[in-house]
Amino acid sequence: MHERAPTAKDFSAGAVRAAVANYALQHPSTLAPLSFSGLGLLAGFLLGPGGFLVAFAGGLVGASSWVYHYYFRGERVAKEYVERALRAREAAEEEVIRTLVSDCERAGFEKGAQQVDESRTAFQKLKGRLESKEVDGSESSGAQVWLLRAEETYQRIIALLRLALEVHEALQSVDADALKTELAEWQRELKRLKKADEQGEVGLKTKIAALEVKVASHMKRLEAFTKRTELLDELLAECEKLEGALVIAHLELVDLIKPNGSISLSSGQLTGVTELEKAVAATRKVEEKLRSVTGTMTRDEEALYEQAAKDART
């Protein structure tokens, strides 16, 4: 039914009403009479009044069918629409998860792939408990609040892991050991050239300037590498915290099981929801910190580095 993953708009009251109206219009018991009505109108213009009677009868039957499906079966149709949309969204989300795990494995990001699996397990356990018959029917709205926060937490984990994968891939593209080795060599050479320049040796100014640019560039690259390495660890730590919040919320639900086997959310709803909200809010600081670090090397700096390298070879 959905060629794309359903969004929040697809579950709005307006979208559901539009889906029900569209179903009522496209139902065979509506379409067929309306088609005959159109043919009747054409026949009425070409052959005489008898065709208009057919058009009127077809239109009446078609309109009655639409009213029946929209107003009398509307609630059932709306429920089926929402259920299909939910299944489509879940299928799309599962595809996203499979793709993320595959990308992590391909990039050698084993910690990321493991975190995806563990977080999915924690979320599914909590979701299964909230959607089970154990939750009191009178508290279904409370369960929905828990579920919304759990989904938000889970989606936050996935978003952070995508970001962590990007950082991991960026780090993999940098040979930090080679940079450090080159930097050490250039710093020794720079020190030697400066000493020779101080002793009066001519023709060293250009080489010194070129080496200074190269040293500064490498230092910036290594600084960015170190920051990104630290932030990758922070991202993974935040994912573990969010996963922990899901696990704790599930354990709280277990603690709320009453003697008859049902779950009462009234005594634990505030704690569980609040903890999930706090966990999600805390991760935004880490992401903002990462965004501030990206782009350390500007294009102008890269161009200056390349030019310095050319100058050093001449």
C-alpha positions in Angstrom: 0.0 0.0 0.0 2.9 2.3 0.8 5.8 2.7 -1.7 7.6 4.7 1.0 7.9 4.3 4.7 4.8 5.8 6.4 5.6 9.0 8.4 3.7 10.6 11.3 1.6 12.5 8.7 0.2 9.1 7.4 -1.2 8.5 10.9 -2.9 11.9 11.3 -6.7 12.2 11.5 -6.8 13.9 8.1 -4.7 11.2 6.5 -6.9 8.4 8.0 -10.1 10.2 6.8 -8.7 10.6 3.3 -7.7 6.9 3.2 -11.2 5.9 4.3 -12.8 8.2 1.7 -10.5 6.8 -1.0 -11.4 3.2 0.0 -15.1 4.0 -0.1 -14.8 5.6 -3.6 -12.7 2.8 -5.1 -14.8 0.0 -3.7 -16.4 -2.1 -6.5 -19.9 -1.5 -5.2 -19.2 2.2 -5.6 -17.2 2.3 -8.8 -19.4 0.0 -10.9 -22.7 2.0 -10.3 -20.9 5.2 -10.9 -19.5 3.9 -14.2 -23.0 2.9 -15.3 -24.1 6.3 -14.3 -21.6 7.9 -16.6 -22.6 5.6 -19.4 -26.2 6.5 -18.7 -25.5 10.2 -19.0 -23.8 9.6 -22.4 -26.7 7.5 -23.5 -29.2 10.1 -22.3 -27.5 12.7 -24.5 -27.3 10.4 -27.5 -30.4 8.2 -27.3 -33.0 10.0 -25.1 -34.4 10.3 -21.5 -34.1 6.6 -20.7 -30.3 7.0 -20.4 -30.8 9.7 -17.7 -32.8 7.3 -15.6 -30.0 4.8 -15.7 -27.5 7.6 -14.8 -29.7 8.6 -11.8 -30.1 5.1 -10.6 -26.4 4.3 -11.0 -25.4 7.6 -9.2 -27.8 6.8 -6.4 -26.5 3.3 -5.8 -22.9 4.5 -6.1 -23.5 7.4 -3.6 -25.2 5.0 -1.2 -22.3 2.6 -1.4 -19.9 5.4 -0.7 -21.9 6.6 2.3 -22.1 3.0 3.6 -18.4 2.3 3.4 -17.4 5.8 4.7 -19.8 6.2 7.6 -20.9 2.7 8.6 -17.7 0.8 7.9 -15.4 3.7 8.3 -14.1 2.8 11.7 -13.1 -0.7 10.6 -11.6 0.6 7.4 -9.6 3.2 9.4 -8.3 0.5 11.7 -7.2 -1.7 8.8 -5.5 1.3 7.2 -3.5 2.1 10.4 -2.6 -1.5 10.9 -1.3 -1.8 7.3 0.6 1.5 7.7 2.2 0.3 10.9 3.3 -3.0 9.3 4.8 -1.0 6.4 6.6 1.3 8.8 7.9 -1.6 10.8 9.1 -3.4 7.7 10.9 -0.2 6.5 12.5 0.2 9.9 13.7 -3.4 9.9 15.2 -2.8 6.5 17.0 0.3 7.8 18.4 -1.8 10.7 19.5 -4.6 8.5 21.3 -2.1 6.2 23.0 -0.5 9.2 24.2 -3.8 10.6 25.5 -4.7 7.1 27.2 -1.4 6.7 28.9 -1.8 10.1 30.1 -5.3 9.4 31.4 -4.2 6.0 33.3 -1.3 7.6 34.7 -3.5 10.3 32.7 -1.6 12.9 32.0 -4.6 15.1 31.1 -2.6 18.1 28.5 -0.7 16.1 26.9 -3.9 14.7 26.8 -5.5 18.2 25.2 -2.3 19.6 22.5 -2.4 17.0 21.6 -6.0 17.8 21.6 -5.4 21.6 19.5 -2.3 21.3 17.0 -3.9 19.0 16.6 -6.8 21.5 16.1 -4.4 24.4 13.5 -2.4 22.5 11.6 -5.4 21.3 11.4 -6.8 24.8 10.0 -3.6 26.2 7.7 -3.1 23.2 6.4 -6.7 23.5 5.6 -6.2 27.1 3.8 -2.9 26.5 1.7 -4.4 23.7 0.9 -7.6 25.6 -2.4 -8.4 27.2 -0.8 -8.0 30.6 -1.2 -4.3 30.5 -4.6 -3.2 31.9 -7.0 -2.2 29.1 -8.0 0.9 31.1 -4.3 2.0 31.0 -3.7 1.6 27.3 -3.1 5.4 27.0 -0.4 5.1 29.6 1.2 2.2 27.7 1.2 4.3 24.5 3.1 7.0 26.4 5.7 4.4 27.4 5.8 3.0 23.9 6.3 6.4 22.3 9.2 7.2 24.6 10.7 3.8 24.0 10.5 4.2 20.2 12.0 7.7 20.5 14.9 6.2 22.5 15.4 3.4 20.1 15.4 5.7 17.0 17.9 7.9 18.8 20.2 5.0 19.3 20.0 4.2 15.6 20.6 7.8 14.6 23.7 7.9 16.9 25.0 4.6 15.5 24.7 5.9 12.0 26.7 8.9 13.0 29.2 6.7 14.8 29.6 4.6 11.6 30.4 7.8 9.7 33.0 8.7 12.2 34.5 5.2 12.2 34.8 5.2 8.4 36.4 8.6 8.5 38.9 7.4 11.1 39.7 4.3 9.1 40.6 6.5 6.1 43.3 8.2 8.2 46.7 6.5 8.8 47.5 8.2 12.1 50.8 6.3 12.6 52.0 7.5 9.2 51.0 11.1 10.0 52.9 11.0 13.3 56.0 9.5 11.7 56.0 12.2 8.9 55.3 14.9 11.5 58.2 13.9 13.6 60.5 13.8 10.6 59.4 17.2 9.4 59.8 18.7 12.9 63.3 17.4 13.1 64.1 18.8 9.6 62.5 22.1 10.5 64.6 22.4 13.5 67.7 21.7 11.5 66.8 24.2 8.8 66.1 26.9 11.3 69.4 26.4 13.1 71.2 26.5 9.7 69.3 29.7 8.8 70.3 31.3 12.1 73.9 30.4 11.3 73.7 32.4 8.1 73.0 29.7 5.4 71.1 31.3 2.5 68.1 30.0 0.5 66.3 28.3 3.4 63.4 30.7 3.9 61.1 29.1 1.4 61.8 25.6 2.6 61.2 26.6 6.2 57.9 28.2 5.3 56.8 25.2 3.4 57.7 22.8 6.2 55.9 25.0 8.8 52.7 24.8 6.7 53.0 21.0 6.4 53.7 20.6 10.1 50.7 22.8 11.0 48.5 20.8 8.6 49.5 17.5 10.1 49.1 18.7 13.6 45.5 19.8 12.8 44.8 16.5 11.1 46.1 14.6 14.2 44.1 16.9 16.5 40.9 16.2 14.5 41.7 12.5 14.5 42.1 12.5 18.3 38.9 14.4 18.9 36.9 12.1 16.6 38.3 9.0 18.3 37.2 10.4 21.7 33.8 11.3 20.3 33.3 7.9 18.8 33.9 6.4 22.2 31.4 8.9 23.6 28.8 8.1 21.0 29.0 4.4 21.8 28.8 5.1 25.5 25.7 7.2 24.9 24.1 4.3 22.9 24.8 2.0 25.8 23.2 4.4 28.2 20.1 4.6 26.0 20.0 0.8 25.7 20.3 0.7 29.5 17.3 3.0 29.9 15.3 0.6 27.7 16.4 -2.4 29.8 15.6 -0.5 33.1 12.1 0.5 31.8 11.4 -3.2 30.9 12.5 -4.3 34.4 10.2 -1.6 35.9 7.3 -3.0 34.0 8.1 -6.4 35.4 8.1 -4.9 38.9 4.6 -3.5 38.2 3.0 -6.9 37.5 0.1 -7.4 39.9 -0.9 -10.7 41.6 -3.5 -11.4 38.9 -0.7 -11.2 36.2 -1.7 -7.8 34.8 0.5 -4.7 34.7 -0.6 -1.4 36.4 1.3 1.6 35.0 -0.1 4.1 37.4 2.6 3.7 40.0 5.6 3.5 37.6 4.6 5.5 34.6 6.3 8.8 35.6 9.6 7.2 36.5 9.9 5.0 33.4 8.9 7.8 30.9 11.0 10.4 32.7 14.2 8.3 32.6 13.7 7.6 28.9 13.3 11.3 28.2 16.4 12.2 30.2 18.5 9.6 28.4 17.4 10.9 25.0 18.1 14.5 25.9 21.6 13.7 27.2 22.7 12.3 23.9 22.0 15.6 22.0 24.9 17.2 23.8 27.3 14.6 22.4 26.0 15.0 18.9 26.3 18.8 19.1 29.9 18.3 20.2 30.6 16.1 17.3 29.1 18.6 14.8 31.4 21.3 16.2 34.5 19.2 15.5 33.7 18.2 11.9 35.3 20.2 9.2 38.5 21.0 11.1 40.5 21.1 7.9 39.1 23.8 5.6 39.5 23.7 1.8 41.9 26.7 2.0 44.1 24.8 4.4 44.0 21.7 2.2 45.0 23.8 -0.8 47.8 25.4 1.2 49.1 22.0 2.3 49.1 20.8 -1.3 50.9 23.9 -2.5 53.5 23.5 0.3 54.1 20.0 -0.7 54.7 21.1 -4.3 57.1 23.8 -3.2 59.0 21.3 -1.1 59.6 19.1 -4.1 60.9 21.9 -6.2 
